[in-house]
Amino acid sequence: MERINNVKSSVTASPKSAPAQPNTLTVVDNRSGKTYSFPIDTNNFVKAEAFAQIKDGQGEPLRLYDPGYTNTINCTSSICYIDGDKGILEYRGIPIEQLAERAEFLEVAYLLIHGNLPTPQQYSVWKRKVMKHTYLNQDLGEMMKTFRYDAHPMGMLISSMAAYSTLHPEANPALRGADVYKDRKLVNKQIYRIIGTIPTIAANAYRHRIGRNFNKPNSSLDYIENFLVMLDQLGAERMRPHKVIVKALNILFILHADHEQNCSTSAVRHLASSGVDVYSALAGGVAALYGPSHGGANEAVLRMLEEIGSPENIPRFIEEVKAKKRRLMGFGHRVYKNYDPRAKIIKRVAEEVFQVVGKEPLIEVATRLEEIALKDEYFVKKKLYPNVDFYTGVIYKALGFPTDMFPVLFAIPRTVGWLAHWHEFIRDKEFKIVRPRQNYVGKRNQPYEDEKNRKFVDNFLDTYESAVSRRREKSLIE
Ligand SMILES: CC(C)(COP(=O)(O)OP(=O)(O)OC[C@H]1O[C@@H](n2cnc3c(N)ncnc32)[C@H](O)[C@@H]1OP(=O)(O)O)[C@@H](O)C(=O)NCCC(=O)NCCS
């Protein structure tokens, strides 16, 4: 991994007339008249720390302001590469198209975490170890049964991952010391356990939601087959999931496995930076993924398509989007300013799935919506293209998944990406607690006033009140 040299030693404060060095950024602070020269890394960035050399009259370092991290690099990584303008996505340098076409999901998991494709022997050890860890701790299974019948499965997933932490104190830096993750065998154990049991937790969440008992995993099956059987098996019947459905999920899992510093992966790194255990860090990752701007978008897309209902309603919907009354879910991306390469692959997968389970009628709305949006100046100008979530929902619906399971189907494979980044980060020599600065614009040095001297400020304190509350309040005796 190439990193830039110690920037501090390269920063110079020199007179304006000094000749500019190649591959440097020259900054003139017009307040002091000083000129600074910062090295530009071959990967086209300058270390933010360099700017701290520039100080104001009070000696305060100059900060960089970037809400939403739209132009900030937060780490050095060699897991995933994206070229958003060209629509390129690679895992460890291998194009996503090749992986989707030829690899198995667990092989990709190995690639993401260990950095290279496994040999046949390594792959067989890896698969055996992951599948050996598909059994879920009984207590966690019992806890999952206590959720309300209509609990959102992402809520169950977040809570189960957090509860998981309580079952493994031996892997918790807060309890066993900060060095616990220096033990590589212990680290591997958590990786096998989490990749192994995430489909079991997801299947339990689904079964709980539909009022059926939990199926036990079958470690002799393939990873995806095992997941599908846990979802669907009733009683003693024997099942072998259809190969087209297995292939489709295999591709969807590969496409969702990683996407460099997206919101949830950054959240996992952020949490792990405090030294919290991997289960708690991942619980935060699942929570971040749940949001409709991120992994919850596939669910939001489906709800949007259902609301549009049929192609003739699209123009009115597009007008509302352009008037900024709503967003076209499944379109746009922070990084891709071109067609998301994953969306192209998913469109093909949809056709294959429809051959087996029948066509989902909403596909007509989705394809027409895409056609219209891609020709509309609003979307063209802003470089808004379909992203990974635009077509996944339609496939999941055709496969009979309830809409609220869609983000869960994203979370299973993304767990691998989170673990790959966690694995990289805990061994990173630049590992440090993530702690950004803020642009403070609030008051300073205010006195603590006695109650009688306080001025009235019209703060908004109302909340909604249910009919039950109103009835109860009327009955309360003063
Ligand atoms: C993914 C997303 C959050 C990226 O956000 P971002 O990089 O912060 O981009 P912004 O929200 O600043 O959007 C840039 C411009 O495009 C518009 N835009 C972005 N996504 C849009 C969408 N899906 N529909 C309509 N307009 C959109 C914004 O209104 C903004 O317009 P403006 O410059 O006139 O204000 C955003 O595109 C989005 O909300 N998409 C829909 C949700 C989704 O599919 N998420 C899954 C991502 S894989």
Ligand as a Chemical Component Dictionary entry (heavy atoms), coordinates in Angstrom:
data_LIG
# 
_chem_comp.id                   LIG 
_chem_comp.type                 NON-POLYMER 
_chem_comp.pdbx_formal_charge   0 
_chem_comp.three_letter_code    LIG 
# 
loop_
_chem_comp_atom.comp_id 
_chem_comp_atom.atom_id 
_chem_comp_atom.alt_atom_id 
_chem_comp_atom.type_symbol 
_chem_comp_atom.charge 
_chem_comp_atom.model_Cartn_x 
_chem_comp_atom.model_Cartn_y 
_chem_comp_atom.model_Cartn_z 
_chem_comp_atom.pdbx_ordinal 
LIG C1  C1  C 0 -27.516 8.520  -3.765 1  
LIG C2  C2  C 0 -27.699 9.995  -3.420 2  
LIG C3  C3  C 0 -28.010 10.096 -1.917 3  
LIG C4  C4  C 0 -26.412 10.754 -3.734 4  
LIG O1  O1  O 0 -26.544 12.025 -3.189 5  
LIG P1  P1  P 0 -25.465 13.175 -3.390 6  
LIG O2  O2  O 0 -24.221 12.682 -3.994 7  
LIG O3  O3  O 0 -25.380 13.894 -2.083 8  
LIG O4  O4  O 0 -26.139 14.095 -4.473 9  
LIG P2  P2  P 0 -27.138 15.272 -4.167 10 
LIG O5  O5  O 0 -28.215 14.828 -3.241 11 
LIG O6  O6  O 0 -26.325 16.470 -3.776 12 
LIG O7  O7  O 0 -27.744 15.496 -5.596 13 
LIG C5  C5  C 0 -27.145 16.298 -6.610 14 
LIG C6  C6  C 0 -28.266 16.912 -7.433 15 
LIG O8  O8  O 0 -28.979 15.870 -8.108 16 
LIG C7  C7  C 0 -30.324 15.805 -7.632 17 
LIG N1  N1  N 0 -30.613 14.385 -7.381 18 
LIG C8  C8  C 0 -29.768 13.451 -6.896 19 
LIG N2  N2  N 0 -30.367 12.255 -6.839 20 
LIG C9  C9  C 0 -31.615 12.454 -7.304 21 
LIG C10 C10 C 0 -32.715 11.586 -7.485 22 
LIG N3  N3  N 0 -32.630 10.297 -7.178 23 
LIG N4  N4  N 0 -33.859 12.116 -7.962 24 
LIG C11 C11 C 0 -33.935 13.418 -8.279 25 
LIG N5  N5  N 0 -32.928 14.288 -8.143 26 
LIG C12 C12 C 0 -31.776 13.801 -7.645 27 
LIG C13 C13 C 0 -30.382 16.610 -6.348 28 
LIG O9  O9  O 0 -31.651 17.148 -6.129 29 
LIG C14 C14 C 0 -29.311 17.635 -6.590 30 
LIG O10 O10 O 0 -29.864 18.630 -7.408 31 
LIG P3  P3  P 0 -29.409 20.188 -7.221 32 
LIG O11 O11 O 0 -27.971 20.232 -7.627 33 
LIG O12 O12 O 0 -30.330 20.929 -8.143 34 
LIG O13 O13 O 0 -29.629 20.503 -5.783 35 
LIG C15 C15 C 0 -28.857 10.614 -4.231 36 
LIG O14 O14 O 0 -28.574 10.510 -5.614 37 
LIG C16 C16 C 0 -30.208 9.964  -3.912 38 
LIG O15 O15 O 0 -30.857 10.362 -2.948 39 
LIG N6  N6  N 0 -30.647 8.974  -4.738 40 
LIG C17 C17 C 0 -31.884 8.266  -4.465 41 
LIG C18 C18 C 0 -31.680 7.239  -3.387 42 
LIG C19 C19 C 0 -30.923 6.037  -3.882 43 
LIG O16 O16 O 0 -31.242 5.457  -4.913 44 
LIG N7  N7  N 0 -29.922 5.635  -3.095 45 
LIG C20 C20 C 0 -29.149 4.444  -3.373 46 
LIG C21 C21 C 0 -27.750 4.761  -3.702 47 
LIG S1  S1  S 0 -26.906 3.294  -4.224 48 
# 
loop_
_chem_comp_bond.comp_id 
_chem_comp_bond.atom_id_1 
_chem_comp_bond.atom_id_2 
_chem_comp_bond.value_order 
_chem_comp_bond.pdbx_ordinal 
LIG C1  C2  SING 1  
LIG C2  C3  SING 2  
LIG C2  C4  SING 3  
LIG C2  C15 SING 4  
LIG C4  O1  SING 5  
LIG O1  P1  SING 6  
LIG P1  O2  DOUB 7  
LIG P1  O3  SING 8  
LIG P1  O4  SING 9  
LIG O4  P2  SING 10 
LIG P2  O5  DOUB 11 
LIG P2  O6  SING 12 
LIG P2  O7  SING 13 
LIG O7  C5  SING 14 
LIG C5  C6  SING 15 
LIG C6  O8  SING 16 
LIG C6  C14 SING 17 
LIG O8  C7  SING 18 
LIG C7  N1  SING 19 
LIG C7  C13 SING 20 
LIG N1  C8  SING 21 
LIG N1  C12 SING 22 
LIG C8  N2  DOUB 23 
LIG N2  C9  SING 24 
LIG C9  C10 SING 25 
LIG C9  C12 DOUB 26 
LIG C10 N3  SING 27 
LIG C10 N4  DOUB 28 
LIG N4  C11 SING 29 
LIG C11 N5  DOUB 30 
LIG N5  C12 SING 31 
LIG C13 O9  SING 32 
LIG C13 C14 SING 33 
LIG C14 O10 SING 34 
LIG O10 P3  SING 35 
LIG P3  O11 DOUB 36 
LIG P3  O12 SING 37 
LIG P3  O13 SING 38 
LIG C15 O14 SING 39 
LIG C15 C16 SING 40 
LIG C16 O15 DOUB 41 
LIG C16 N6  SING 42 
LIG N6  C17 SING 43 
LIG C17 C18 SING 44 
LIG C18 C19 SING 45 
LIG C19 O16 DOUB 46 
LIG C19 N7  SING 47 
LIG N7  C20 SING 48 
LIG C20 C21 SING 49 
LIG C21 S1  SING 50 
# 
